[in-house]
Amino acid sequence: MKTAKQLLSLVIIIYSVFAASPEKEIERLLRTLDEIRLSLATKPGTSSLVQIPIYQKLLDIYKQKNDMYNYAVTLNNMSLIYGEAGNFDKALVCADEAYKILENEDKSETHFLQNKQSLQILLLRGRGDIYYYWGKYDFACDFYHKALVIADEYNSGESRAYALNSLALVSKKQNDYKQAIKYDLRALQYYDEDAVYFFDSLVNSYLKDGNLARAKEYLDKIMSYQRVDGGFAPGDLARKYRSSGRYNFQLGIGEQDMDKKNRHLQEAARYFILSYNVFKNMQIGIEVADICRNIGEVCSLLKDYDTAEFYLKNAISILENIRLTAAGKVRRDYLASQLDIYSLLIEVYFHEKNLYNAVDIANLAHAKYLADQIGEKAGSRLTEYSSRKKQADLDGHAVIYYANINSSPLVMIMTKTNIAAYMLNKDAIVKEFRCAPSLNQAVSEYKSRGLKLALKSSSTNNDSYTARNINLDDIVMWYRDLLKTPHNNLQVLQGASRAMFQFLLSPFYLQIKHYTNIVIIPDGILALLPFETFIDTENRYIALSHVLKYEYSLGIFDYLTHIIYPGNRDPLLAFGGAVYNKSTYTNAVIESAQQLAYFTIETRDQLQRGVDVAGSYFQLGLAEWQNLPGTLSEVKSLQAIIPSGKIITGSGVCKKNIRQLSESGELKKYKYLHFATHGIAVPEIPELSALVLSRADDADDCYLRMDEISGLDLNADFVCLSACETGLGRIYSGEGVVGLTQSFLAAGAKGLCVSLWSVADESTMKFMIGVYKLVQEKGVPYSQAITAMKRAFITGEEEDNNHETARGMEINTSGTASRKTGQYSHPFYWAPFVYYGK
């Protein structure tokens, strides 16, 4: 049997002999090359990438023959191979070229026309696979559904089967295992030649769904499967081992007897390692990373942390290389789809008491897309962060780093001289609140609400939500609702504030209690919480004892701390008093989840193509805006405080003007930027999150969106978004809240004040004026000035610039203040404003 290297040498010889031969000889060449390619594909220990040179030769021949159908099919095959290996950039180039051929309506050769439908199916599935690998499951699903529609029309059983299986894979990623089973069972009805492939998928689906009996049935079919030659193809062999590993892993998880449990888990590890060896030899990067994750998880449960660390680090190394082949937001989505591997390694390091490495992996997984954006501007990679080397830079700060909040939540604490970590008891806080009537009612409302700002509440939703359905996300959203409603029962709010303190701060609070400056790096849903509202054991708001800053990661915090902008900048540029005209859009408003799903895909496609999406805001019910007279007074007051500052008001507060200021370099001349406008967060499509400005003319819309903000050129020490919900956005696993905050940091802001909910016009004006007075008149840093104004609001002394901690209100168990309170003492007025950055 010839080696892969010998076969490739043979290709070169054959090609040189026949490439310029007559038509008949070219047909022989094609058959010979394809036989060699198949020989390479089935050779054990051979990467599928070795087929690429063959495909490249085939492309030359098909181009010479003007056989554009097979030229496109070959490009699609190359795209799939590059995708499996994790070379997404090359996969996308091949897929794009194939698509251009399909879209070329001038192709008139008979073979192309006769096989156009099958080519469409192949290309749709190929493009879907790329988006699937990238973690863009909604896009992948759209392509797979289109392929299935054409396959049904074309009556192709094989094409139907693979399209259905692709949809099953997406359903599993979305945790809809019953739907995945339905897809795979339908796939088997249409095509059973690639049986092991479909059986492996069904074993996984049934195991995820908790049906071990049915999983065993299909595992037995895999074990008894025989090809005509009596063996297994390498891919099938790897899937056989993997299915056996998954089945034994699930048996081990469910077993109460520790001896039996360990035996099942050890058997699972053995099978997973066998599968790993096959996939590794085939050099299928995606599969190798996935099986490394399986090995890491089972070895962690066996407390074999060294082995778990080895395989999980291997997986992360592969994933990092794959991630860097993607571009832009795709990197963010890809990381979110693979984050559980990082979480597992953090947990392994926690158990090994290797806390510096745990912090470094958390930093590697947190806010990578933002770090990439900042890094591109800074000319360096921000993810290369060593907590051990940088610990000395934390002078005067305590850092609280939350991780794995959706699985096994833990928190790591770093100071200049110490590092520690604790597991958090998520079940305890759920148990604390599970019987609260107001929470149960709120959960029911959240579940039926749909898109908060656009969809009408469903009147036909008959689901019954009981206490056992409540999770941490529900509790956080309920707590936010208590904070956002100043007329709620104060005792309920204070009880919730104490419980939040017990869950998120109490386990380690004594270690950080004496630190004035605390940096919070939240994870997941925690990014929507103002920690300042928690009440400590002395019945005081945390805001009265500490100055809190929020960060996306330690790497970003370190960068923002050390960046230096020119000192000779003007002090302030403030925007306010925008004029909001009545909208004239005619699009229908979205009123159903189905409409929202279609709208989401369509809008993202329009954003990618640079098409105007102003009408999308109307469809979301976000097109009518009231003028904010307080914002005009606010910026005029700021100019009185900082006479050398500049303000822009009225129609000048428009996107066209801001773009021109950025392009001319004018925006870079200001230390501080202030936006007193409306703001919106669209979690379903974070790219639509925007500041709402005046509309300059019909050629431009009034929405300064995320991507447009991140493209601005700033050298600002501080940006204040004195607008509603500017701190909100979509929560991505690992990335955190993706919204306006990230966009301004990416544009060059070193510090940022944003709001976590809709704010009141008058109280916000007083708050912001107070902040700038403290900065200008007393030289207080912005983070401290924001905290000082919170304390002034709490005590009812918002007109007083004295911001000593001792003046804070103390809260007793009866809910009454021992010092005076004012009209803005409720957290609704002061708690939404949080500080990100230096």
C-alpha positions in Angstrom: 0.0 0.0 0.0 1.4 3.4 -1.1 1.9 6.1 1.5 0.1 9.4 1.2 3.3 11.1 0.1 3.8 8.5 -2.7 0.2 9.0 -3.8 0.7 12.8 -4.0 3.9 12.3 -6.0 1.9 10.1 -8.4 -0.7 12.9 -8.8 2.0 15.3 -10.0 3.3 12.8 -12.5 -0.1 11.9 -13.9 -1.1 15.6 -14.1 2.1 16.5 -16.0 1.5 13.7 -18.5 -2.2 14.2 -19.2 -3.0 17.8 -18.5 -2.6 18.9 -22.1 -4.0 15.8 -23.6 -7.2 15.4 -25.7 -10.7 15.2 -24.1 -10.6 11.4 -23.8 -7.3 11.4 -21.9 -8.6 14.2 -19.6 -11.5 12.0 -18.6 -9.1 9.2 -17.7 -7.1 11.7 -15.7 -10.2 12.8 -13.8 -11.0 9.2 -12.9 -7.4 8.5 -11.9 -7.2 11.6 -9.7 -10.5 10.8 -8.0 -9.4 7.2 -7.3 -6.2 8.6 -5.7 -8.3 11.1 -3.7 -10.5 8.4 -2.4 -7.5 6.3 -1.5 -6.1 9.2 0.5 -9.5 9.8 2.2 -9.8 6.3 3.5 -6.1 5.8 4.5 -5.8 5.5 8.3 -3.8 8.3 10.0 -4.1 10.6 7.0 -5.5 14.1 7.2 -8.4 15.1 4.9 -6.2 18.1 4.1 -4.0 15.9 1.9 -6.9 15.8 -0.6 -6.5 19.5 -1.2 -3.7 19.2 -3.8 -5.9 16.7 -5.7 -8.8 19.1 -5.6 -6.6 21.9 -6.8 -5.6 19.8 -9.8 -9.2 18.9 -10.5 -10.1 22.6 -10.5 -7.5 23.3 -13.2 -8.9 20.5 -15.3 -12.6 21.5 -14.8 -11.7 25.1 -15.7 -10.0 23.9 -18.9 -13.1 21.8 -19.7 -15.4 24.8 -18.8 -17.2 22.4 -16.6 -18.4 25.0 -14.1 -20.8 22.6 -12.3 -18.0 20.2 -11.2 -15.7 23.2 -10.6 -18.2 24.6 -8.1 -18.7 21.1 -6.5 -15.0 20.8 -6.1 -14.8 24.2 -4.4 -17.5 23.2 -2.1 -15.7 20.0 -1.1 -12.5 22.0 -0.4 -14.6 24.3 1.7 -15.9 21.4 3.8 -12.4 20.0 4.3 -11.0 23.4 5.3 -13.9 23.9 7.7 -13.4 20.5 9.4 -9.7 21.3 9.8 -10.6 24.7 11.3 -9.3 26.8 8.4 -12.4 28.9 8.3 -10.8 31.7 6.3 -9.9 29.4 3.4 -13.3 27.6 3.7 -15.1 30.9 3.2 -13.0 31.8 0.2 -13.9 28.5 -1.5 -17.6 28.8 -0.6 -17.8 32.4 -1.8 -16.2 31.5 -5.2 -18.6 28.6 -5.5 -21.6 30.8 -4.8 -20.5 33.3 -7.4 -20.6 30.5 -10.0 -24.1 29.5 -8.9 -25.4 33.0 -9.1 -23.9 33.5 -12.6 -27.0 33.2 -14.8 -25.0 33.1 -18.1 -23.9 29.5 -17.5 -25.6 27.6 -20.3 -23.8 24.3 -20.5 -26.2 21.4 -20.3 -24.5 19.6 -17.4 -24.7 22.8 -15.3 -28.3 23.4 -16.0 -29.3 19.7 -15.4 -27.6 19.6 -12.0 -28.2 23.1 -10.8 -30.6 21.9 -8.0 -28.1 19.4 -6.6 -25.4 22.1 -6.8 -27.6 24.5 -4.9 -28.2 21.9 -2.2 -24.5 21.2 -1.8 -23.6 24.9 -1.6 -26.4 25.7 0.8 -25.3 22.9 3.1 -21.6 23.9 2.7 -22.3 27.5 3.7 -24.5 26.3 6.6 -21.7 24.1 7.8 -19.3 27.1 8.0 -21.8 29.1 10.1 -22.4 26.0 12.2 -18.7 25.6 13.0 -18.6 29.3 13.8 -21.4 29.0 16.3 -23.8 31.2 14.1 -26.6 28.6 14.5 -29.5 30.8 13.3 -27.7 31.5 10.0 -26.7 27.8 9.7 -30.3 26.8 10.3 -31.6 29.1 7.6 -29.2 27.6 5.0 -30.1 24.0 6.0 -33.8 24.7 5.7 -33.3 26.1 2.3 -31.3 23.1 1.3 -34.1 20.8 2.6 -36.8 22.6 0.6 -34.8 22.1 -2.6 -34.1 18.5 -1.7 -37.8 17.9 -1.2 -38.5 19.4 -4.6 -35.7 17.5 -6.2 -36.7 14.3 -4.4 -33.2 13.5 -3.4 -33.2 11.1 -0.4 -29.4 11.5 0.3 -29.7 15.3 0.2 -32.7 15.3 2.5 -31.0 13.0 5.0 -27.9 15.2 5.3 -29.9 18.4 5.5 -32.0 16.9 8.3 -29.0 15.7 10.1 -27.5 19.2 9.9 -30.7 20.6 11.4 -30.4 17.9 14.2 -26.9 19.1 15.0 -28.1 22.7 15.3 -31.0 21.6 17.6 -28.6 19.8 19.9 -26.5 23.0 20.2 -29.7 24.8 21.1 -30.5 22.1 23.7 -33.7 21.0 21.8 -32.9 17.2 21.9 -36.4 16.0 21.1 -36.4 18.0 17.9 -32.9 16.7 17.1 -34.2 13.1 17.4 -37.1 13.8 15.1 -34.7 15.2 12.5 -32.3 12.2 12.7 -35.1 9.6 12.5 -36.4 11.3 9.4 -32.9 11.3 8.0 -32.6 7.6 8.4 -35.9 7.1 6.5 -34.4 8.7 3.4 -30.8 7.4 3.4 -29.2 4.7 5.5 -25.9 4.1 3.6 -23.9 6.3 6.0 -25.5 4.5 8.9 -22.8 5.0 11.5 -22.9 8.7 11.0 -26.6 8.9 11.7 -26.5 6.3 14.5 -23.8 8.3 16.3 -25.9 11.4 16.1 -28.9 9.5 17.5 -27.0 8.0 20.4 -25.9 11.5 21.4 -29.4 13.0 21.1 -31.0 10.2 23.1 -28.3 10.5 25.8 -28.8 14.3 26.0 -32.6 13.7 26.2 -32.1 11.2 29.1 -33.3 8.1 27.1 -30.5 5.7 27.8 -32.5 2.6 26.5 -32.9 4.1 23.0 -29.3 5.3 23.0 -28.2 1.8 23.8 -30.3 0.5 20.9 -28.5 2.6 18.4 -25.1 2.1 20.0 -25.6 -1.7 19.5 -26.3 -1.0 15.8 -23.0 0.9 15.6 -21.1 -2.0 17.3 -22.7 -4.6 14.9 -22.3 -2.5 11.8 -20.1 -4.0 9.1 -19.0 -2.5 5.8 -18.7 -4.7 2.7 -15.0 -5.0 3.3 -15.6 -5.9 6.9 -14.0 -2.9 8.5 -14.6 0.6 9.6 -13.7 3.8 7.8 -11.5 6.0 10.1 -14.3 8.5 10.7 -16.8 5.7 11.5 -14.3 4.1 13.9 -13.8 7.4 15.7 -17.6 7.8 16.0 -18.0 4.2 17.3 -15.5 4.9 20.1 -17.1 8.3 20.8 -20.6 6.9 21.1 -19.3 4.2 23.5 -17.6 6.9 25.6 -20.7 9.0 25.7 -22.9 6.1 26.7 -20.6 5.1 29.5 -20.2 8.7 30.7 -24.0 9.0 31.0 -24.1 5.7 32.9 -21.4 7.0 35.3 -23.2 10.4 35.9 -26.4 8.6 36.8 -24.8 5.9 39.0 -25.1 6.3 42.9 -22.7 3.5 43.8 -19.2 5.1 43.7 -17.4 2.0 42.5 -19.7 1.4 39.6 -19.7 5.2 38.9 -15.9 5.2 38.6 -15.8 2.1 36.5 -18.2 3.6 34.0 -16.3 6.9 33.9 -13.0 5.1 33.5 -14.5 3.2 30.6 -15.8 6.4 29.1 -12.3 7.9 29.3 -10.8 4.9 27.6 -13.2 5.1 24.7 -12.9 8.9 24.4 -9.1 8.6 24.2 -9.4 5.9 21.5 -11.7 8.3 19.5 -9.2 11.2 20.1 -6.3 9.2 18.6 -8.3 8.5 15.4 -9.6 12.1 15.0 -6.1 13.4 15.7 -4.6 11.3 13.0 -7.3 12.5 10.6 -6.4 16.1 11.7 -10.1 17.1 12.0 -9.6 20.0 14.3 -13.2 20.6 15.3 -13.7 16.9 16.3 -10.3 16.8 18.1 -11.3 19.8 20.2 -14.7 18.4 21.0 -13.3 15.0 22.1 -10.6 16.7 24.2 -13.5 18.4 26.0 -15.1 15.0 26.7 -11.9 13.6 28.0 -11.3 16.7 30.2 -14.8 16.5 31.7 -14.7 12.8 32.6 -11.1 13.0 34.0 -12.1 16.0 36.1 -15.0 13.9 37.6 -12.4 11.2 38.3 -10.3 13.8 40.0 -7.5 13.1 37.5 -6.8 16.8 37.1 -3.5 16.5 35.4 -5.0 14.5 32.5 -8.0 16.8 32.4 -5.7 19.8 32.2 -3.7 18.3 29.4 -6.7 17.6 27.1 -8.5 20.8 27.9 -5.4 22.9 27.2 -5.1 21.0 23.9 -8.7 21.8 23.1 -8.3 25.5 23.9 -5.1 25.7 21.8 -7.1 24.3 18.8 -10.0 26.6 19.4 -7.8 29.7 19.7 -6.2 28.9 16.3 -9.7 28.2 14.8 -11.1 31.4 16.3 -8.4 33.5 14.7 -9.3 32.3 11.2 -12.7 33.8 11.6 -13.3 37.5 11.3 -15.2 40.2 13.3 -18.3 39.2 15.2 -18.0 35.6 14.0 -15.1 35.3 16.5 -17.4 36.4 19.3 -20.1 33.9 18.3 -17.6 31.1 17.9 -16.1 31.6 21.4 -19.6 31.7 22.9 -20.4 28.3 21.4 -17.2 26.8 22.8 -17.0 28.5 26.2 -17.8 25.4 28.3 -14.3 24.1 27.5 -12.7 27.2 29.1 -15.1 26.8 32.1 -14.0 23.2 32.6 -10.4 24.2 32.7 -11.0 27.1 35.1 -12.7 24.6 37.4 -9.8 22.1 37.1 -7.4 24.8 38.1 -9.6 25.7 41.0 -9.5 22.1 42.3 -5.7 22.0 41.7 -5.5 25.3 43.7 -3.6 26.7 40.7 -5.4 30.0 41.0 -3.2 32.2 38.8 -3.8 29.9 35.9 -7.5 29.9 36.7 -7.5 33.7 36.4 -5.5 33.6 33.2 -7.9 31.2 31.5 -10.9 33.4 32.7 -9.2 36.4 31.2 -8.6 34.4 28.0 -12.3 33.6 27.8 -13.7 37.0 28.8 -14.4 39.7 26.3 -12.2 38.3 23.5 -14.0 40.2 20.7 -13.6 43.5 22.6 -10.0 42.7 23.3 -9.4 42.0 19.6 -11.1 45.4 18.7 -9.0 47.3 21.2 -5.9 45.4 20.2 -6.3 46.3 16.6 -6.3 49.9 17.5 -3.4 49.5 20.0 -1.4 47.3 17.7 -1.1 44.5 20.3 -3.0 41.5 21.6 -4.6 42.2 24.9 -5.3 38.5 25.7 -1.7 37.8 26.6 -2.1 38.5 30.3 -0.2 37.0 33.2 -2.0 37.5 36.5 1.2 36.5 38.4 3.2 39.2 36.6 0.6 41.9 36.8 -0.5 41.3 40.4 1.8 44.0 41.7 0.0 46.6 39.5 -3.2 46.2 41.6 -2.0 48.5 44.2 -5.0 49.9 46.2 -7.5 47.7 44.3 -9.2 44.5 45.0 -10.4 42.6 41.9 -13.5 40.3 42.1 -13.5 38.0 39.1 -16.7 35.9 38.5 -16.7 32.8 36.3 -18.8 29.8 35.2 -21.9 31.5 36.5 -24.1 29.3 34.3 -22.6 26.0 35.5 -20.5 25.7 38.7 -20.2 29.4 39.6 -17.0 30.5 41.3 -15.3 33.8 42.2 -11.6 34.7 42.3 -10.3 37.5 44.4 -7.0 39.2 43.7 -5.2 42.0 45.5 -1.6 43.1 45.3 -0.5 40.5 47.9 -3.1 37.8 47.8 -5.2 35.5 45.5 -8.1 33.3 46.6 -11.1 31.5 45.1 -14.5 30.3 46.3 -17.3 28.2 44.9 -20.7 30.0 45.0 -23.8 28.2 46.1 -26.2 29.0 43.3 -28.8 26.6 44.7 -28.9 28.5 48.0 -30.1 31.8 46.5 -32.7 30.0 44.3 -34.0 28.3 47.5 -34.0 31.6 49.3 -36.4 33.1 46.8 -38.3 30.2 45.3 -41.3 30.8 47.4 -41.5 34.6 47.1 -44.9 35.3 45.5 -43.7 38.5 43.7 -40.8 36.5 42.1 -43.1 33.7 40.9 -45.4 36.2 39.4 -42.5 38.0 37.8 -41.1 34.8 36.3 -44.4 34.1 34.6 -44.4 37.6 33.1 -40.8 37.2 31.9 -41.5 33.9 30.2 -44.4 35.2 28.2 -43.2 38.7 27.5 -41.1 38.0 24.3 -39.2 41.0 23.0 -39.8 43.5 25.7 -39.9 46.6 23.6 -41.7 45.3 20.5 -43.8 42.2 21.0 -47.3 42.4 22.6 -47.7 40.3 25.7 -49.3 37.0 24.8 -52.9 36.5 26.1 -53.0 32.9 25.0 -50.0 31.7 27.0 -51.4 29.1 29.4 -48.0 27.8 30.7 -47.9 27.4 34.5 -44.6 28.5 36.1 -43.9 27.2 39.5 -41.2 27.8 42.0 -39.1 24.8 40.7 -38.7 26.6 37.3 -37.0 29.6 38.9 -33.3 30.0 38.1 -30.6 32.6 38.7 -31.5 34.6 35.6 -35.1 35.0 36.8 -33.9 36.2 40.2 -31.6 38.8 38.7 -34.3 40.1 36.4 -36.8 40.2 39.4 -34.2 42.1 41.5 -33.7 44.6 38.7 -37.4 45.1 38.5 -37.5 45.9 42.2 -34.7 48.4 41.8 -36.4 50.0 38.8 -39.7 50.6 40.6 -39.4 53.3 43.3 -42.9 52.5 44.6 -42.2 48.9 45.3 -42.2 47.5 48.9 -39.0 48.7 50.4 -38.7 45.8 52.8 -38.9 43.3 49.9 -36.2 45.2 48.0 -33.9 45.4 51.1 -34.4 41.7 51.8 -33.4 40.9 48.2 -30.4 43.2 48.5 -29.2 41.4 51.6 -29.6 38.0 49.9 -27.6 39.2 46.9 -24.8 40.3 49.2 -24.9 36.9 50.9 -24.7 35.0 47.6 -22.2 37.2 45.7 -20.0 39.0 48.2 -20.4 37.5 51.7 -18.1 34.4 51.3 -15.0 36.5 50.9 -16.1 40.0 52.0 -13.8 40.2 55.1 -10.8 39.9 52.7 -11.8 43.0 50.7 -13.8 45.0 53.3 -10.9 47.5 53.9 -10.4 48.2 50.2 -11.9 51.5 49.0 -11.5 50.6 45.3 -13.0 47.4 44.1 -13.0 46.1 40.5 -15.9 43.9 39.5 -15.6 41.6 36.5 -19.0 40.0 36.2 -20.0 36.9 34.3 -23.2 36.4 32.3 -26.4 37.8 33.8 -24.4 39.4 36.7 -23.4 42.1 34.3 -26.9 43.5 34.6 -26.6 44.0 38.4 -25.4 47.2 40.2 -23.5 45.7 43.1 -23.6 49.0 44.9 -27.2 48.2 45.9 -26.3 45.1 47.9 -26.7 45.6 51.7 -23.9 44.3 53.9 -24.0 42.8 57.4 -23.9 46.4 58.8 -27.1 47.2 57.0 -25.4 49.6 54.6 -25.4 49.9 50.8 -22.1 48.7 49.3 -22.0 52.2 47.6 -21.5 53.8 51.0 -18.3 51.8 51.7 -16.6 51.2 48.3 -15.9 52.8 45.0 -16.9 50.2 42.4 -15.5 49.9 38.9 -16.7 47.3 36.4 -14.5 45.7 33.8 -14.8 43.1 31.0 -11.5 41.4 31.8 -8.3 41.9 33.7 -6.4 42.2 30.4 -8.7 45.1 29.3 -8.4 46.7 32.8 -4.6 46.5 32.6 -4.6 48.1 29.1 -7.0 50.9 30.1 -4.9 51.6 33.2 -1.7 52.1 31.3 -2.8 53.8 28.1 -1.7 57.5 27.9 -3.3 60.0 25.6 -1.8 63.5 24.8 -2.3 66.0 27.6 -3.0 69.0 25.4 -6.6 68.2 24.7 -9.7 70.3 25.1 -11.7 69.5 28.3 -15.3 68.7 27.2 -17.6 68.1 24.2 -21.2 67.6 25.2 -24.2 66.7 23.0 -27.8 67.3 24.2 -31.2 68.7 23.4 -31.6 66.6 20.3 -34.7 67.1 18.2 -36.8 64.1 17.7 -39.1 64.3 14.7 -42.1 62.0 14.0 -41.1 58.9 12.0 -42.6 58.1 8.6 -41.8 54.4 8.2 -44.5 52.1 6.9 -43.1 48.7 7.9 -45.4 46.4 9.9 -44.7 46.2 13.6 -43.5 42.7 14.7 -46.1 40.9 16.8 -45.0 37.3 17.0 -41.9 35.2 17.7 -42.0 33.8 14.2 -41.9 37.3 12.7 -39.1 38.2 15.1 -37.0 35.1 14.0 -37.3 36.0 10.3 -36.7 39.7 11.1 -33.5 38.9 13.0 -32.0 37.0 10.1 -33.1 39.6 7.5 -31.8 42.5 9.6 -28.4 40.9 10.2 -28.1 40.2 6.5 -28.9 43.9 5.8 -26.3 45.0 8.3 -23.6 42.8 6.8 -24.4 44.3 3.3 -24.5 47.9 4.6 -28.2 48.3 3.7 -30.2 51.1 5.6 -31.9 49.5 8.6 -33.7 52.5 10.0 -37.0 50.9 9.2 -36.1 48.0 11.5 -36.5 50.3 14.6 -40.1 51.0 13.6 -40.8 47.3 13.2 -39.4 46.8 16.7 -41.6 49.6 18.1 -38.6 51.8 18.6 -39.2 54.7 16.3 -41.2 57.3 18.3 -39.1 59.5 20.6 -40.1 62.3 22.9 -37.9 65.4 23.2 -35.9 65.6 26.4 -35.9 69.2 27.6 -33.7 68.3 30.6 -30.9 67.2 28.4 -30.6 70.8 27.0 -30.4 72.2 30.5 -27.9 69.5 31.4 -25.4 70.3 28.7 -25.8 74.0 29.3 -25.1 73.5 33.0 -22.0 71.5 32.1 -20.7 74.4 30.0 -21.2 76.7 32.9 -19.2 74.3 35.1 -16.5 73.9 32.4 -16.5 77.2 30.5 -13.9 76.1 28.0 -16.0 73.1 27.1 -18.1 73.0 23.9 -21.7 71.9 23.6 -23.6 70.8 20.5 -27.4 71.0 20.6 -30.6 70.7 18.6 -30.2 69.5 15.0 -26.4 69.5 15.4 -26.7 66.4 17.6 -26.9 64.1 14.5 -25.0 61.1 13.2 -23.7 63.0 10.1 -22.1 65.7 12.3 -20.5 63.1 14.7 -19.0 61.2 11.8 -17.5 64.3 10.4 -16.0 65.3 13.8 -14.4 61.8 14.0 -13.1 61.8 10.4 -11.6 65.3 10.8 -9.9 64.3 14.0 -11.9 66.8 16.0 -13.3 64.1 18.4 -9.8 63.1 19.4 -9.1 66.6 20.8 -11.5 66.2 23.8 -10.7 64.6 27.1 -14.4 64.1 28.0 -17.4 63.4 25.8 -21.0 63.6 27.1 -24.1 62.3 25.3 -27.4 63.4 26.9 -29.8 61.7 24.5 -32.2 58.7 24.2 -30.4 55.3 24.0 -31.7 51.9 23.2 -30.5 48.3 23.7 -31.7 45.5 21.4 -30.5 42.3 23.0 -32.0 40.2 20.1 -29.9 42.1 17.6 -27.2 43.9 19.6 -25.9 45.5 16.4 -29.1 47.7 16.5 -28.3 49.1 19.9 -27.8 52.8 19.5 -27.8 56.3 20.7 -30.8 58.1 19.3 -29.9 61.5 17.8 -31.5 64.3 15.8 -32.2 63.4 12.2 -30.1 65.7 9.9 -31.9 64.9 6.6 -33.7 62.2 4.8 -30.5 60.6 3.6 -29.4 59.7 7.1 -31.2 58.1 10.1 -31.0 59.1 13.7 -29.5 56.0 15.2 -25.7 55.9 16.0 -25.3 52.2 16.1 -22.8 49.9 17.8 -20.6 49.4 14.8 -20.6 53.0 13.9 -19.6 54.0 17.4 -16.7 51.5 17.5 -15.5 53.0 14.2 -15.2 56.5 15.8 -11.7 57.8 16.5 -11.5 58.8 20.2 -8.8 59.8 22.7 -11.3 60.3 25.6 -10.4 59.7 29.2 -14.1 59.6 30.0 -17.4 59.2 28.0 -20.7 59.7 29.8 -23.8 58.2 28.2 -26.5 60.1 30.1 -29.2 58.1 28.4 -31.5 55.2 29.0 -30.2 51.6 29.2 -26.9 52.4 27.6 -25.3 49.7 29.7 -27.5 46.9 28.4 -27.2 44.7 25.4 -27.1 41.0 24.5 -25.3 38.7 27.0 -22.8 36.5 25.1 -21.2 33.6 27.0 -17.6 34.8 27.7 -18.0 38.2 26.0 -20.4 39.7 28.6 -22.9 42.4 27.7 -22.4 43.4 24.1 -23.8 46.9 23.6 -22.8 50.5 23.6 -20.3 50.2 26.4 -18.1 47.8 24.4 -18.4 50.0 21.3 -17.1 53.2 23.1 -14.2 51.3 24.7 -13.3 49.9 21.3 -13.4 53.4 19.8 -10.8 54.6 22.4 -12.6 55.6 25.6 -10.6 54.9 28.8 -13.6 55.2 31.1 -17.4 55.2 30.6 -20.5 55.9 32.6 -23.6 54.0 31.4 -27.0 53.3 32.7 -28.6 49.9 33.4 -32.3 51.0 33.1 -34.4 53.8 31.9 -33.6 56.9 33.9 -35.6 59.9 35.0 -34.9 63.1 33.1 -34.7 65.6 36.1 -32.9 63.4 38.5 -30.3 62.4 35.9 -29.6 66.0 35.1 -28.9 66.7 38.8 -26.8 63.5 39.1 -24.6 64.4 36.1 -24.2 68.1 37.0 -23.1 66.9 40.5 -20.5 64.5 39.0 -18.9 67.2 36.8 -18.9 69.7 39.6 -16.9 67.3 41.8 -14.4 66.5 39.0 -14.0 70.2 38.0 -14.0 71.8 41.4 -12.4 69.2 43.7 -10.3 67.2 41.2 -12.1 64.0 42.1 -11.7 61.1 39.5 -14.9 60.3 37.6 -15.3 56.9 39.2 -15.2 58.5 42.7 -17.4 61.4 41.6 -20.1 59.0 40.4 -19.9 57.1 43.7 -20.1 60.4 45.7 -23.3 61.4 43.9 -24.8 58.1 44.7 -24.1 58.7 48.3 -25.5 62.2 48.1 -28.7 60.8 46.6 -29.0 58.1 49.2 -28.7 60.6 52.0 -31.0 63.2 50.4 -28.1 65.6 50.1 -27.8 65.6 46.3 -27.1 69.4 46.4 -24.1 68.9 48.8 -20.7 68.3 47.3 -19.3 66.7 50.5 -18.8 63.1 49.6 -17.2 61.6 52.7 -18.1 58.0 53.3 -19.2 58.7 56.9 -22.2 60.7 55.7 -23.8 57.6 54.2 -27.3 56.5 55.2 -27.5 53.5 57.5 -30.4 51.1 56.9 -32.1 49.2 59.7 -34.2 46.1 59.5 -37.5 48.1 59.6 -36.6 49.8 56.3 -36.3 53.3 57.8 -33.2 55.4 57.5 -31.3 56.6 60.6 -30.4 59.7 58.7 -32.6 61.9 56.4 -33.7 60.6 53.1 -34.7 62.6 50.0 -36.9 62.3 47.0 -34.0 60.5 45.1 -32.9 58.1 47.9 -34.5 55.0 46.2 -31.9 53.0 44.1 -34.0 53.7 41.0 -32.5 57.2 40.8 -28.9 56.5 41.7 -28.1 52.8 41.1 -28.4 52.6 37.2 -25.2 54.6 36.7 -22.2 52.3 36.6 -18.6 53.0 35.7 -16.5 50.9 33.3 -12.8 51.4 32.6 -9.7 53.0 34.2 
